Amino acid sequence: MKFKKDNALVKIANQLGRIISFFTVILWLLTLLNSALMPMIGFHFLGDATGILEYIKYWATLVAVALSGMEFAFKRFFTAIIYLIVVAGCVILMCFPGTFETLAHMVIGG
């Protein structure tokens, strides 16, 4: 089964991916500068927002990469299903870091 070449979902994902990627790169620069300048100025210039922005950077990177990958994955139904499973696995492991260890113990029987 093939998706339409001009799939509206892919077009929307492509545009969203471009916008999110643009702002994610700016966020990366900001947080890298924050870390690099800390030894020279003695404090994080972002202050209390440093931890929150690092967390947002982590998720924004996944979202940008996931949206850009949709353009490739959604050309065929089978690759779309596999891609969605992989992205869902990333999200589950990011939200619940202990999940992998729990699943491994269930499989191994430890």
C-alpha positions, 0 to 999 in steps of 0.5 A: 500500500502506498501513500499519496505522493502529495500527502497532506500529513507529510506536507504539514510534518515537513513544514512543522519540522522546518520550523521546529528545527530552526528554533531547536538549532537556536536553542542548542546554540543558546544552551552551548553558550550558556555552558561554555561561558559559565567558567569565565563568568562564574554562573549560568547566564540563563539562570534557573531556566538552564535545566528547563531549556536543556529538557526542552532541547532534548525533546525538541531534537527528537521532535525535529528528527521525527518530523523530518523522518516522516517524509521518508517513512510515509512513502509506504505503509509498512515503513510508516508503521515501523517508523511510528513504532520506533518513534513511540519506543523513543518516547516511551523510553524518554518518558519512563527511563526504567521501562527498558530495565523492567522489560529486560527483566521480564524477558530474561526472567531475572 
